[in-house]
Amino acid sequence: MKKRRRFWTVVEKLEALIDKGVYPAGSRLPAERELAETYDVSRPTIREAIIALEVRERVEVKTGSGVYVTDSENSDRALKSISAFELTQARALVEAEAAALAAATIRDTELASLKQALDDMASPEKADAADQRFHEIISQATRNNAIVLSIKNLWKVRRTEPEVIAAYQDVCSQSVEQRIKEHTAIYEAIAKRDSSAARKAMHNHFNRLINALFEASEAKALEEIKRKTDETRGLYSISHLTQ
């Protein structure tokens, strides 16, 4: 726990310097040994901090060259280019393995919190927040900071990009019972400490979700075709001349 606090302290201090322009976009951060001396921490702690910054897309690690500050505007544009389909596929890959790992490492207190999040999904007012909390508890139960930050960033896209939000709202609002059923299967697998079943349950959840996204996308496409056809028919119709 102490190591985690120190690692986050380094992350926060380096981010503050990046935001102030001390380390502008494209510049290289000081060497690992120098950073360790500056912040009076071990080199492994610096490595953890760099991993966190890389997952947050604040820096880019170039093998044999060093750690460079990224352009935050480019990162924001990259986030906006992610489609609901890409996001769901990425979540399936990352979160299924997180569930498998969590099944082996989760603590009883976290399992109780996971059950509470599952129960809260039955409430329309709490469902969306409970869904996110459910997945975040699983990520935290892995004891892997890189996984935690990866899933946090995936949820950032889920919660901030308008097109993704709209796509998910369409499918989530139509499948409340199925949503709870799938999360129950994930919870039960993790509670049994069954990594294989946890992975499969999470895959099943996202497989249903991505298929629902395709169906919703197809329905919208058909509606748009019909709208354009009706507009064209109205523009070129001569039926009024025959009356």
Phi, psi and omega in degrees: 000321179297318180297321179297317180297316182294321180296318178292326178299317178296317179303312183296320181291319179291321177297320179298318179292323177295315181296327180280350179090005177298321173243090183287167179304132179093346181279158181261136177288158176301160180297158182307315181296319180295318178296320179298320179289319181299317185259005176054050177227172179283161179295323175301325178294321177297319179298319178297319179297319179295320177300316180298316179295324179291318178297325177282359180063033175268335178222163175232129179267120178251113183305128178081358183239313181143193181250124185243144178286132181272166177274111184298328179294320177295323179296317178297319178295324179296319178298320182291342181274354182280125180274166178298326180292316179297317180298314183294320177296316179296318179297320180300316182294313185283313187284335176293317178290326176297318179296319179297318179291317181299327179300333181267342188239351187295143178267161182299322180295322178290324178296322177294319178294323179296319178295321179295319178297320178298315179298322181292339179295341179285344180266122180305325182286333184254350191305309185296314180294322180293323178300310179297317180298321178304310182289326179291324178297319178298316181297318180293329181289347178287340184064026182236110185297325180295320178293317179303313182289325178298312181291325177299318179290325176296320177290332176299316177296317181301325186263346188243339183269117187308315182294322179292317179302313181297317181297316181290324179298320180301316185274324182291324181289341183265356187220050184298312182295319180294322179300314180293319180300316181293318180291330176296318178297321178296313180300314183296322179294317179293320180297330178275000182060035182257096185298318181297316180292324179295316178299314181296318181296320179291320176299317179299320179300310183285332176295316177296320182295315182290326176294322177295323177296319178296317180296318179294321179295318179296318180298318179294322179296318179294321177298319180292321177297316179297319180298315181293324178295318179296322178295316180295318178299316180295326181289320188252359181295141176244017183300331181290341180281342184265359181275000000 
